[in-house]
Amino acid sequence: IFVTFAWGIYLLDHYDEDDNFHGADDLSVGQFLVRNIAMPHVQRLYHTVPPAVVGVGGGGVNAGPVASGAIVGANGYVITTLHSVSNLPEISVQVATTAGIRRFPAQVVKTIPGHDLALLKMQTTEKFLHFRMADVQTVVPGQQVFAFGRNMAGAPLVRQGLVQSADAPLAVGATQITHLLRSDAVYSWEQTGGPLVNAQGDLVGINIAATGPTGKVEGFTVPAQVIVSHLQDVVRFKKG
């Protein structure tokens, strides 16, 4: 509760309409943790990350989320999975705030079918807590990670786990995706499109929940360096 309250005060103190202002550059989960907590504790991470995790759904008033998403830019850029939004005539992004869930209309800015990614832009001038990109080159099997998402009611989901492999393939429909991470932190379909983060709160990648041979959910993640390579022409990513 304290972290969430402090985050709200921090946003108000640093708000500015100019997207290039100093405050917007500092509105990242990782920066907030370092600025306010010298050595982030897991429970503090659980409280600090969710404001940057969104629900993504249709534009109807009562439409619930069909996937999760991660805010990657202070001015409202969101990354989610392409298959989750490809058939939606309208898209809304559901953001958790201290006043409850707020819905913002969003548009698709760019898609990367080869990695099942969609970049959305919320149609608002408000500023948002967002993720820095982790250095995935240092990610190794056995590393601790945290998979976040939002359920159908908008409540946050999180599970702590480990990176199981760093170069896994996955078939999504007719698309064969390569160079993915595998992690047991992803356990629910509702984490699809949500962020996989490290202990510093930086974005390791975007999650894809898939059905394994036994019928159970298996977790895959499109790593941060793939995201940056595809979308850096649109979003000015910050790195942890």
C-alpha positions in Angstrom: 0.0 0.0 0.0 2.8 2.4 0.9 4.6 1.8 -2.4 1.4 2.3 -4.4 0.7 5.5 -2.5 4.2 6.7 -3.0 4.0 5.9 -6.7 0.9 8.1 -7.1 2.6 11.0 -5.4 5.7 10.5 -7.6 3.5 10.6 -10.8 1.8 13.8 -9.7 5.1 15.5 -8.8 6.7 14.6 -12.1 3.8 15.0 -14.5 4.4 17.1 -17.7 2.7 17.2 -21.1 6.0 17.0 -23.0 6.9 13.3 -23.6 10.6 14.2 -23.7 10.6 15.8 -20.2 12.9 14.5 -17.5 10.1 13.0 -15.4 8.7 10.8 -18.1 12.1 9.3 -18.6 12.1 8.3 -15.0 8.7 6.7 -14.8 9.9 3.2 -15.1 9.3 0.3 -12.6 13.1 -0.3 -12.3 13.9 3.4 -11.7 11.1 3.7 -9.1 12.4 0.6 -7.2 16.0 1.9 -7.3 15.0 5.4 -6.3 12.8 4.4 -3.4 14.0 1.0 -2.3 17.8 0.3 -2.2 17.4 -3.5 -2.5 13.9 -4.4 -3.8 12.2 -7.2 -1.9 10.0 -9.7 -3.7 6.8 -8.5 -1.9 7.7 -4.9 -2.8 8.2 -6.0 -6.4 4.7 -7.5 -6.3 3.2 -4.2 -5.2 5.2 -1.9 -7.6 5.0 -3.8 -10.9 1.1 -4.2 -11.3 0.4 -0.5 -12.3 2.5 -1.2 -15.5 0.5 -4.4 -16.2 -2.7 -4.0 -18.1 -5.7 -5.9 -19.3 -6.4 -5.8 -23.1 -9.9 -6.4 -24.4 -12.6 -5.3 -26.8 -14.1 -1.8 -26.9 -17.5 -2.7 -25.4 -18.5 -1.3 -22.0 -18.7 -4.7 -20.4 -16.0 -6.4 -22.4 -13.5 -8.1 -20.2 -9.8 -8.6 -21.0 -8.8 -11.2 -23.5 -5.1 -10.9 -22.7 -2.7 -9.0 -20.5 -0.2 -6.4 -21.7 2.9 -4.5 -20.6 3.2 -0.7 -20.7 6.6 0.1 -22.3 6.3 3.9 -22.8 5.3 6.7 -20.4 2.9 8.1 -23.1 0.9 4.9 -23.3 2.6 2.3 -25.5 1.6 -1.2 -24.7 2.9 -4.6 -26.0 0.7 -7.7 -26.0 0.3 -10.8 -28.2 -1.0 -10.3 -31.7 -3.3 -13.4 -31.8 -5.1 -11.9 -28.8 -6.2 -8.7 -30.5 -6.1 -9.6 -34.2 -9.9 -10.1 -34.5 -11.0 -7.3 -32.2 -12.9 -4.5 -34.1 -12.1 -2.2 -31.2 -9.4 -2.4 -28.5 -9.4 -1.0 -25.0 -6.7 -1.1 -22.4 -7.6 -1.5 -18.8 -5.2 0.2 -16.4 -5.3 -0.3 -12.6 -5.2 3.0 -10.6 -5.7 4.0 -7.0 -9.2 5.1 -8.1 -10.0 1.7 -9.7 -9.8 0.3 -13.2 -9.7 2.9 -16.0 -10.3 2.0 -19.6 -8.5 3.7 -22.5 -9.3 3.2 -26.2 -6.2 2.0 -28.0 -5.0 1.5 -31.6 -2.6 -1.0 -33.1 0.5 0.8 -34.1 2.6 -2.1 -35.4 2.4 -5.9 -35.6 5.2 -8.5 -35.7 3.4 -11.7 -36.9 6.7 -13.7 -36.8 6.9 -13.2 -33.0 3.2 -12.9 -32.3 3.6 -9.3 -31.0 1.3 -6.2 -31.3 2.3 -2.7 -30.2 -0.7 -0.6 -29.1 -1.0 3.1 -28.3 -3.5 4.2 -25.7 -5.5 7.3 -26.9 -4.7 9.6 -24.1 -2.2 12.3 -23.1 -1.7 10.9 -19.6 1.6 9.5 -18.4 2.1 5.9 -17.1 4.5 3.8 -15.1 6.3 1.6 -17.6 9.0 -1.0 -18.0 12.7 -0.7 -18.9 14.1 -3.4 -21.0 16.3 -6.0 -19.3 19.6 -7.1 -20.7 18.5 -10.5 -21.9 22.0 -11.4 -23.1 22.7 -12.1 -19.4 19.6 -14.3 -18.9 20.6 -17.9 -18.2 18.6 -21.1 -17.3 18.0 -21.1 -13.6 17.6 -17.4 -13.3 14.8 -16.1 -11.1 11.9 -14.4 -13.0 8.4 -13.2 -12.3 5.4 -13.6 -14.7 2.6 -11.0 -14.3 -0.8 -10.7 -15.8 -4.4 -9.6 -15.1 -7.3 -12.0 -14.7 -10.8 -11.5 -16.1 -11.8 -9.4 -13.1 -8.8 -7.1 -13.6 -6.9 -8.4 -10.6 -3.2 -8.9 -10.9 -1.7 -12.3 -11.3 2.0 -13.1 -10.5 4.1 -16.2 -10.1 7.7 -16.5 -9.3 9.7 -19.1 -11.3 12.9 -19.9 -13.2 14.1 -19.6 -16.8 14.2 -23.1 -18.0 15.8 -22.6 -21.4 16.9 -19.7 -23.5 16.3 -20.8 -27.1 13.0 -22.6 -27.4 10.7 -22.9 -30.5 6.9 -22.6 -30.4 4.2 -23.0 -33.1 1.4 -20.5 -32.9 -1.1 -21.5 -35.6 0.9 -21.6 -38.8 3.7 -19.5 -37.4 6.8 -21.1 -36.0 8.4 -18.8 -33.5 12.0 -19.3 -32.5 14.5 -17.9 -30.0 12.0 -17.8 -27.1 12.6 -18.2 -23.4 10.9 -21.0 -21.5 9.8 -20.4 -17.9 7.7 -22.1 -15.3 6.6 -18.7 -14.0 3.8 -18.7 -16.6 1.0 -20.9 -15.4 -2.2 -19.3 -16.7 -3.7 -18.3 -20.0 -4.5 -14.9 -18.4 -0.7 -14.2 -18.3 -0.6 -14.2 -22.1 0.7 -10.9 -23.3 1.8 -9.9 -19.9 5.4 -9.2 -18.8 8.1 -11.5 -17.5 10.4 -9.4 -15.3 13.6 -9.9 -13.3 14.2 -9.0 -9.7 15.0 -5.4 -10.7 11.6 -4.9 -12.2 12.9 -4.8 -15.8 11.1 -6.4 -18.7 12.7 -9.7 -19.7 10.0 -10.3 -22.3 6.3 -10.8 -23.2 4.6 -14.1 -22.3 2.8 -16.6 -24.4 0.9 -19.4 -22.7 0.7 -22.5 -24.8 -0.8 -26.0 -24.3 1.9 -28.6 -23.8 1.7 -32.3 -24.8 0.1 -33.2 -21.4 -2.6 -30.5 -21.8 -1.0 -28.3 -19.2 0.0 -24.7 -19.7 3.6 -24.2 -20.8 5.2 -20.7 -20.6 7.2 -19.1 -23.4 8.5 -15.5 -23.6 9.4 -13.3 -26.5 12.7 -11.8 -25.2 13.4 -8.1 -24.8 16.1 -7.9 -27.4 13.7 -9.3 -30.0 11.1 -6.7 -29.0 13.6 -3.8 -29.2 14.9 -4.9 -32.6 11.3 -4.9 -34.0 9.9 -1.9 -32.3 12.7 0.6 -31.6 11.7 2.5 -34.7 8.4 3.5 -32.9 9.2 3.4 -29.2 12.2 4.9 -27.5 12.9 2.1 -25.1 14.9 2.5 -21.9 17.3 -0.2 -20.8 17.9 -1.4 -17.3 
